[in-house]
Amino acid sequence: MTQSRTQHDAPSPSAGQGRPETVGALFIDRVTRSAAAEAFRFPSPDGAWESVSWTAVGERVTGLAAGLLALGIEPGERVAIMSGTRYEWIVADFAVMCAGAATTTVYPSSIAEDVAFILCDSDSRVVIAEDPAQLAKLREQRAELPGVRTVVLIAGDAGTEDGWVIGLDELARRGADLLAATPDAVAARSAATGPDSLATLIYTSGTTGRPKGVRLSHAAWAYQASALVDLDILGAGDLQYLWLPLAHAFGKVLLTAQLAIGFPTAVDGRVDRIVENLAVIRPSFMGAVPRIFEKAHGRIVTTVEAKGGPRARLFAWAVGVGRRVGDARLAGRPVPTLLGAAHRVADALVLAKIRARFGGRIRFFISGSAALDPELARWFHAAGILVLEGYGMTENAAGACINKPDAFRFGTVGQPFPGTEIRIAADGEILLRSPSVMVGYHHQPEATTEALDDEGWLHTGDIGEADADGFVKVTDRKKDLFKTSGGKYVSPAAVEGRFLALCPYAAQIVVYGADRKYCTALVALDPDALGGWAKRTGLSTDPHAELVARPEVRTLVQGYVDELNAGLNQWETVKDFALLDREFTVEAGELTPSLKLRRKVVEDLHRDRLDQLYES
């Protein structure tokens, strides 16, 4: 028997209430309503930030959409974008929407063979590529891409040898010619696009084989837009900082929110510039994955540890005060007078400086794509920074549940969106039903049948639970749970997340133990963090691989493993571990292009190291 919980009995938000029904209509509506307002800002070649209005964006998008029509793109045909996150990605996607076509998203980190598979499987006709590095993959696989008629290059020399490649400005020029002859061509194509038309084809990470193309309709994104408006946690006065990969549904849904609500967005996909840019842009919110918070926490903690002495003691005291104040407020208790006074001092001396690292204006961060350790969320909360965890997947256009500023519980992913239903099956699997659930998997009817049942429930593959107030907690992926030889189930993701929150020197960890007497782990350390520690402690600055092999490093990590084990059930504890001399990579097949772990690949590649942990 299944246990069900349905949230938000109010009618599902819909375009039928006078809201736009397609992404193209959402875009046109936003340009009309916010013409002179700032839409985006992005880094220019000279390093300064350039700002554009919605009117300017509208003109560029219309020109590019007309260019796609000039290339012969028909309604519903696929246009692939293989690029990092940048302003041009966004206008290209909006242009595809306004042209009545569908966007195929391709991670720029994808290897050439995977690019060819995605382009062929999606039957993409045009590819918009970021630079010569992406173009090289297409040229390498050109014989396998007979359906690709044209490649549009965002940056770099397109060349003129055969006309297969043109520049983005050339696409706009062809669009201008078409509009001169048929001024309403783009408007007519956009108006002819319906809510059930295909909008986006996003290929899942493929942690267990070839990626599957998820077919998302315009209605799916229109629902997300309406639900985000009805959640009322963002307003036109907010400023977003966007770095997330736009090939991922998490990044795409934040763009949909912008169209629906009208706030401006600063765009820069360079991960190594996030902290620096936050101090300059001073946004009010940002979406991120847990690893960003883990690295930020680790950098702050190791910096303080390096100073040592009174500064380190002051820092620990201030965070402790912030934690007690945060706990009191979360419990609905008044903050005692003396604690309140101590908090004002702690905030002035320490906590405000932590917030300043992120620009000083952050109302909240949104964490998604993977589980966030609740202790890490509490640490940020102690500093006055709210991290709201949400939940969703590509198969439902990213948004299903979210914590809100006035209703959040650490360790949960919040309550369902208006119009989204959550049910917990008898085996603990989270089932989801929503207007944004995918149409199905592209060219894979059997996989579609497995994921979607006859009543429209999406079988997420995640294990979780819901409390009496509808807050949902996700435990792990169903396929990742394992049982030890003693018959105890272990959720590796929960253990891994806790360790990454504890150890500022860890980059990655994989917990292993299926059918074994006890759990072990493979640990990859962050070269920069470890190198800084080695320098501070007087060790020679050996190459990373040599440094990892030093007994002092193992002793360092063992201390954090001991701290981890102190908070775990006996059968979950990590009895032994191996330190790897490098991080897991996409190139080695250990990570997907969206940086999700391929456990089976990791276990197979490092089988000898794992077996050694059980030999004694």
C-alpha positions in Angstrom: 0.0 0.0 0.0 1.3 3.4 -0.9 1.4 6.4 1.4 0.4 9.5 -0.4 0.5 13.2 0.4 -0.8 15.8 -2.0 0.1 19.4 -1.4 -1.5 22.7 -2.4 -5.1 22.0 -3.1 -5.5 25.4 -4.8 -5.9 25.2 -8.6 -2.7 24.6 -10.5 -1.2 27.8 -11.9 -1.8 27.9 -15.6 -1.6 30.1 -18.6 -5.3 29.9 -18.8 -5.5 32.5 -16.1 -4.3 35.0 -18.6 -0.6 34.1 -18.4 1.6 33.3 -21.5 1.4 29.7 -22.6 4.7 29.3 -24.4 8.3 30.4 -23.7 8.2 32.7 -26.8 5.1 34.4 -25.5 6.7 34.7 -22.0 9.7 36.4 -23.6 7.6 38.8 -25.8 5.4 39.7 -22.8 8.5 40.5 -20.7 10.0 42.7 -23.4 6.7 44.6 -23.8 6.2 45.1 -20.0 9.8 45.9 -19.1 11.1 47.5 -22.3 13.5 50.0 -20.8 14.5 48.0 -17.7 17.7 46.2 -17.3 17.5 42.6 -18.5 21.1 41.3 -18.3 24.6 42.3 -17.5 27.6 40.3 -18.6 31.4 40.7 -18.7 32.7 42.5 -21.9 36.1 41.7 -23.5 37.8 44.5 -21.5 36.6 43.0 -18.2 33.9 45.6 -17.5 30.3 44.6 -17.0 28.0 45.5 -19.9 24.2 46.0 -19.3 21.4 45.6 -21.8 17.7 46.5 -21.6 14.9 44.2 -22.5 14.3 46.2 -25.7 17.9 45.5 -26.8 17.5 41.9 -25.9 14.3 41.7 -27.9 15.9 43.2 -31.0 18.8 40.8 -30.9 16.5 37.8 -30.3 14.2 38.7 -33.1 17.1 39.1 -35.5 18.6 35.7 -34.6 15.2 34.0 -34.7 14.7 35.4 -38.2 18.1 34.1 -39.0 17.0 30.6 -38.0 14.0 31.0 -40.3 16.3 32.1 -43.1 18.3 28.9 -42.6 15.1 26.9 -43.2 14.3 25.9 -39.6 10.7 24.5 -39.4 8.4 24.4 -36.4 9.5 21.8 -33.9 12.9 21.2 -35.5 15.8 21.0 -33.1 18.6 23.6 -32.8 21.4 22.5 -30.5 23.4 24.9 -28.3 26.8 23.7 -27.1 28.3 26.4 -25.0 29.2 27.5 -21.5 26.9 29.8 -19.7 27.0 33.3 -21.3 24.7 36.0 -22.6 24.9 34.6 -26.1 23.6 31.2 -24.9 20.5 33.0 -23.5 19.6 35.0 -26.6 20.2 32.0 -28.8 17.8 29.9 -26.7 15.2 32.7 -26.7 15.6 33.0 -30.5 15.0 29.2 -30.9 11.8 29.6 -28.8 10.5 32.6 -30.9 11.3 30.7 -34.1 9.0 27.9 -33.0 11.8 25.4 -32.9 13.2 23.4 -29.9 16.5 23.7 -28.1 18.8 20.7 -27.7 21.2 21.4 -24.9 24.7 20.1 -25.0 27.3 20.4 -22.2 30.5 22.0 -23.5 32.4 19.5 -21.5 31.0 16.6 -23.5 33.5 14.6 -25.6 33.1 14.5 -29.3 31.5 11.1 -29.5 28.8 12.0 -27.0 28.2 15.3 -28.9 27.7 13.3 -32.1 25.3 10.9 -30.3 23.1 13.7 -28.9 23.0 15.6 -32.2 22.1 12.5 -34.1 19.6 11.2 -31.6 17.9 14.6 -31.4 18.0 15.1 -35.2 19.3 18.6 -34.7 19.5 20.7 -37.9 21.5 23.7 -36.7 24.2 23.8 -34.0 25.2 27.0 -32.2 28.7 26.4 -30.9 30.6 28.6 -28.5 34.1 28.7 -29.9 36.8 26.9 -32.0 37.2 24.2 -29.3 33.5 23.2 -29.7 33.7 23.6 -33.4 36.6 21.2 -33.5 34.4 18.4 -32.0 31.8 19.0 -34.7 34.5 18.9 -37.5 35.9 15.7 -36.0 32.5 14.0 -36.1 31.1 15.7 -39.2 30.8 12.4 -41.1 28.5 11.2 -38.4 26.3 14.4 -38.6 24.6 14.3 -41.9 21.5 16.1 -40.5 23.4 19.2 -39.3 23.0 21.7 -42.1 24.7 24.7 -40.5 26.9 25.5 -37.5 26.7 29.0 -36.0 29.9 30.1 -34.2 29.4 32.5 -31.2 33.1 33.5 -30.9 36.1 33.0 -33.2 36.6 32.8 -36.9 33.9 30.8 -38.7 36.0 30.5 -41.9 34.5 30.4 -45.4 35.8 27.2 -46.9 32.4 25.5 -47.4 29.7 27.6 -45.8 28.9 24.9 -43.2 30.0 27.4 -40.5 28.8 30.9 -40.1 29.2 33.5 -37.3 26.4 34.7 -35.0 26.5 38.2 -36.6 26.1 36.6 -40.0 23.0 34.7 -38.7 21.6 38.1 -37.5 22.4 39.7 -40.9 20.4 37.0 -42.7 17.6 37.5 -40.2 17.6 41.2 -41.0 17.2 40.5 -44.7 14.3 38.2 -44.0 12.6 40.7 -41.8 13.0 43.4 -44.4 11.0 41.3 -46.8 8.6 39.7 -44.2 8.5 42.0 -41.0 6.1 39.7 -39.1 7.8 36.4 -39.8 9.0 35.8 -36.3 5.9 37.1 -34.6 3.8 34.8 -36.8 6.0 31.7 -36.1 5.9 32.4 -32.4 2.1 32.9 -32.3 1.7 29.6 -34.2 3.6 27.7 -31.4 1.3 26.0 -29.0 1.7 24.9 -25.3 2.0 21.3 -26.3 4.8 22.0 -28.8 8.3 20.7 -27.9 10.4 23.4 -26.4 13.5 21.7 -25.0 15.3 18.4 -25.4 17.7 18.0 -22.4 19.9 14.9 -22.2 20.2 13.5 -18.8 23.6 12.9 -17.3 23.6 9.2 -18.0 25.2 7.9 -14.8 24.2 4.4 -15.9 24.7 4.4 -19.7 23.9 6.6 -22.7 22.0 9.8 -21.8 18.3 9.9 -22.5 16.7 12.9 -24.2 14.0 14.4 -22.0 11.2 16.0 -24.0 9.8 19.1 -22.3 6.9 21.1 -23.8 6.3 24.8 -23.7 3.5 24.0 -21.2 6.0 22.6 -18.8 8.1 25.8 -18.7 4.9 27.9 -18.6 3.8 26.0 -15.5 7.2 26.5 -13.9 6.9 30.2 -14.6 3.4 30.5 -13.1 4.3 28.4 -10.0 7.4 30.6 -9.3 5.2 33.7 -9.5 2.7 32.2 -7.1 5.4 31.1 -4.7 6.1 34.9 -4.2 9.7 34.5 -3.1 11.3 36.6 -5.8 10.4 40.1 -7.2 11.3 42.4 -10.0 13.6 44.3 -7.5 15.8 41.2 -7.1 19.1 40.8 -8.9 20.2 37.3 -9.9 23.8 36.1 -10.4 23.7 33.2 -12.9 26.6 30.8 -13.5 24.9 27.5 -13.6 25.2 25.4 -16.8 22.3 26.2 -19.0 22.4 22.8 -20.5 21.0 21.7 -17.1 17.3 22.2 -16.2 18.3 24.0 -12.9 19.8 26.9 -14.9 17.0 26.9 -17.5 14.3 27.2 -14.9 16.0 30.2 -13.4 15.8 31.9 -16.8 12.1 31.0 -16.9 11.6 32.6 -13.5 13.3 35.8 -14.9 10.9 36.0 -17.8 7.9 35.5 -15.5 9.0 37.9 -12.7 11.2 40.5 -14.5 14.3 40.7 -12.3 17.6 41.4 -14.1 20.4 38.7 -14.2 24.2 39.0 -14.2 25.6 36.2 -16.3 29.1 34.6 -16.2 29.6 30.9 -16.4 33.2 30.9 -15.2 33.1 28.9 -11.9 36.5 30.3 -10.7 35.1 33.8 -10.8 32.0 33.3 -8.7 33.2 34.7 -5.4 35.0 37.6 -7.1 32.0 38.5 -9.1 29.6 38.2 -6.2 31.5 41.0 -4.4 31.2 43.2 -7.6 27.7 42.4 -8.7 26.2 42.2 -5.1 23.2 40.1 -6.2 20.2 39.4 -4.0 20.0 35.7 -4.8 21.8 32.9 -6.7 21.2 29.3 -7.5 24.1 26.9 -6.9 25.0 23.2 -6.3 26.2 22.0 -2.9 29.8 21.8 -4.0 29.9 25.6 -4.3 28.9 26.0 -0.6 31.3 23.3 0.5 34.2 25.0 -1.3 33.2 28.5 0.1 32.9 27.1 3.6 36.2 25.2 3.3 38.1 28.3 2.0 36.7 30.5 4.8 37.6 27.9 7.5 41.1 27.2 6.2 41.9 30.9 5.9 40.9 31.4 9.5 42.8 28.3 10.6 45.9 29.7 8.9 45.8 32.8 11.0 45.4 30.8 14.2 45.6 32.3 17.7 43.1 34.9 18.9 41.6 35.4 15.4 40.7 31.7 15.1 39.2 31.7 18.6 37.2 34.8 17.8 35.9 33.2 14.6 34.8 30.0 16.4 33.1 32.1 19.2 31.2 34.3 16.7 30.0 31.3 14.6 28.9 29.6 17.8 26.9 32.7 18.9 25.3 32.9 15.5 24.4 29.3 15.7 22.7 29.7 19.1 20.8 32.7 17.8 19.8 30.9 14.6 18.6 27.9 16.6 16.5 30.1 18.9 14.8 31.8 16.0 14.1 28.6 14.2 12.5 27.2 17.3 10.4 30.3 17.7 12.0 31.2 20.9 13.0 34.8 21.9 16.7 35.5 21.8 17.9 36.2 25.4 19.1 39.7 26.0 22.8 38.8 26.7 22.9 36.4 23.7 21.4 39.2 21.5 24.1 41.6 22.7 26.8 39.0 22.1 25.4 38.4 18.6 25.6 42.1 17.7 29.3 42.0 18.6 29.9 38.8 16.8 28.1 40.1 13.7 30.1 43.3 13.6 33.5 41.6 14.1 33.0 38.4 12.1 29.7 37.4 10.6 29.1 40.6 8.5 32.5 40.0 7.0 31.5 36.5 5.9 28.4 38.0 4.2 30.5 40.6 2.5 32.4 37.9 0.7 29.1 37.1 -1.1 28.4 40.8 -1.9 26.5 41.7 1.3 23.1 41.8 -0.3 22.2 38.1 -0.6 18.6 37.4 0.6 19.1 33.7 0.0 20.9 31.1 -2.1 19.0 28.3 -3.7 20.7 24.9 -3.6 19.8 22.1 -5.9 20.9 19.3 -8.2 22.3 17.2 -5.2 21.8 16.9 -1.5 23.0 19.7 0.8 24.3 18.6 4.2 22.0 20.2 6.8 25.0 21.1 9.0 26.5 23.1 6.2 23.2 25.0 5.8 23.2 25.7 9.5 26.7 27.0 9.4 25.7 29.5 6.7 22.6 30.4 8.6 24.7 31.2 11.7 26.5 33.7 9.5 23.2 35.3 8.5 23.1 33.6 5.0 20.1 31.6 4.2 20.5 28.6 1.9 17.2 27.3 0.7 17.3 23.7 -0.7 15.0 22.7 -3.5 14.2 19.6 -5.4 13.4 18.5 -8.9 14.8 16.8 -11.9 15.2 17.2 -15.6 12.1 15.0 -16.1 9.9 17.7 -14.5 11.6 20.8 -15.7 13.6 21.2 -12.5 11.2 22.6 -10.0 9.1 20.4 -7.7 9.7 21.4 -4.1 11.5 24.3 -2.4 12.0 25.8 1.0 10.9 29.4 1.3 12.3 32.3 3.3 9.3 32.2 5.6 8.9 28.4 5.7 12.1 26.3 5.6 13.5 23.3 7.4 17.1 22.3 7.1 17.6 18.8 5.9 14.5 19.0 3.7 13.9 20.2 0.2 10.8 22.1 1.3 7.2 21.8 0.2 5.8 21.1 -3.3 5.2 23.8 -5.8 1.6 24.9 -6.2 0.0 22.3 -8.4 2.6 19.7 -7.8 1.8 16.5 -6.0 4.2 14.3 -4.1 3.5 10.7 -3.1 5.8 8.3 -1.2 5.5 4.7 -2.5 5.6 1.6 -0.3 9.3 1.1 -1.0 10.1 4.8 -0.1 10.4 6.0 -3.7 9.3 9.6 -4.3 6.6 9.8 -7.0 5.8 13.2 -8.5 2.9 14.5 -10.6 2.9 17.9 -12.1 2.0 19.9 -15.2 5.7 20.2 -15.9 6.4 16.5 -16.1 8.1 15.5 -19.4 6.2 14.2 -22.4 8.6 11.3 -22.4 12.1 10.2 -23.4 13.1 10.9 -27.0 13.0 7.7 -29.1 12.7 5.6 -26.0 9.1 4.5 -25.4 10.1 1.6 -23.1 12.1 3.9 -20.8 9.2 6.4 -20.8 6.8 3.6 -19.7 9.1 2.7 -16.9 9.3 6.3 -15.6 5.7 7.4 -16.1 2.8 5.3 -15.0 -0.8 5.3 -16.3 -1.9 7.9 -13.7 0.8 10.4 -14.7 3.1 9.8 -11.7 6.8 10.2 -12.4 8.9 7.6 -10.7 11.9 9.7 -9.7 14.2 7.0 -8.5 14.8 8.9 -5.3 14.1 7.6 -1.8 12.5 10.0 0.6 9.8 10.9 3.1 7.3 13.7 3.8 6.4 15.0 7.2 3.0 16.1 8.5 3.5 19.6 7.1 4.5 18.4 3.7 8.2 19.1 3.9 10.0 16.5 1.8 13.2 14.9 2.7 15.3 13.1 0.0 17.5 10.3 1.4 19.4 9.0 -1.7 19.0 7.6 -5.2 17.2 4.3 -5.1 20.0 2.6 -7.1 22.7 4.0 -4.9 21.5 2.6 -1.6 23.5 -0.5 -0.7 23.3 -3.3 2.0 26.3 -4.5 3.9 26.8 -8.2 4.4 25.3 -7.7 7.9 22.0 -6.7 6.3 22.1 -3.0 7.1 21.2 -0.4 4.5 23.5 2.6 3.9 22.8 5.8 2.1 26.2 6.7 0.7 25.2 10.2 -0.5 24.3 11.2 3.1 27.6 10.1 4.5 29.5 11.7 1.6 27.7 15.0 2.0 28.4 15.1 5.7 32.1 14.4 5.2 32.5 17.1 2.5 30.9 19.6 4.9 33.3 18.6 7.7 36.6 18.4 5.8 37.6 21.6 4.0 40.4 19.7 2.2 38.2 17.1 0.5 37.1 17.5 -3.1 35.3 14.3 -3.5 34.5 11.1 -1.7 32.9 7.8 -2.6 31.6 5.5 0.2 31.6 1.8 -0.7 30.4 -1.3 1.2 27.8 -3.3 -0.8 27.9 -6.9 0.5 30.9 -6.1 2.6 31.4 -6.3 6.3 31.9 -2.6 6.7 32.1 0.7 4.8 35.2 2.1 3.2 35.8 5.2 1.1 37.9 6.7 -1.7 38.8 10.3 -1.0 40.1 12.9 -3.4 41.6 16.0 -1.9 41.5 19.6 -3.2 45.0 20.4 -4.5 44.8 24.1 -3.6 43.4 23.6 -0.2 45.9 20.8 0.6 48.8 22.8 -0.8 47.9 25.7 1.4 47.8 23.4 4.4 51.2 21.9 3.6 52.7 25.4 3.3 51.3 26.5 6.6 52.5 23.4 8.4 56.0 23.6 7.0 55.8 20.6 4.7 57.6 20.8 1.4 55.4 21.9 -1.4 55.6 18.5 -3.2 53.5 17.8 -6.3 50.0 16.9 -5.3 50.4 13.1 -5.9 53.4 13.0 -3.7 51.9 15.2 -1.0 48.8 12.9 -0.8 51.1 9.9 0.0 52.7 11.6 3.0 51.7 10.1 6.4 50.9 13.6 7.8 48.2 14.0 5.2 46.6 10.7 6.1 46.6 11.7 9.8 44.9 15.0 8.8 42.2 13.2 6.9 41.8 10.5 9.6 40.9 13.2 12.1 37.9 14.3 9.9 36.9 10.7 9.3 36.9 10.2 13.1 34.7 13.3 13.4 32.4 11.9 10.7 32.1 8.5 12.3 31.2 10.0 15.7 27.9 11.2 14.2 27.0 8.0 12.3 25.3 4.7 13.1 27.9 1.9 13.7 27.1 0.2 10.4 27.5 3.5 8.4 31.0 4.3 9.8 33.9 4.4 7.5 36.4 1.9 8.8 39.2 2.6 6.3 39.9 4.8 3.3 42.2 5.3 0.4 43.5 8.7 -0.6 43.6 9.2 -4.4 46.3 11.2 -6.1 43.8 13.1 -8.4 40.2 14.2 -8.5 37.5 12.3 -10.4 37.0 13.8 -13.9 34.6 13.8 -16.8 37.5 12.7 -19.1 38.1 9.5 -17.1 34.4 8.7 -17.2 34.0 9.0 -13.5 31.8 12.1 -13.7 29.0 13.0 -16.0 29.1 16.3 -18.0 26.9 17.8 -15.2 29.6 16.5 -12.7 27.4 13.8 -11.2 29.3 10.8 -9.9 29.2 7.6 -11.9 29.6 5.2 -9.0 30.0 2.0 -11.0 32.7 3.5 -13.2 34.6 4.8 -10.1 34.3 1.4 -8.4 35.5 -0.4 -11.5 38.4 1.9 -12.1 39.6 1.8 -8.5 38.7 -1.8 -7.8 42.2 -2.7 -6.7 42.3 0.1 -4.1 38.9 -0.8 -2.8 39.8 -4.5 -2.5 43.0 -3.6 -0.6 40.9 -1.9 2.1 39.3 -5.3 2.9 42.4 -7.5 2.8 43.6 -7.0 6.4 
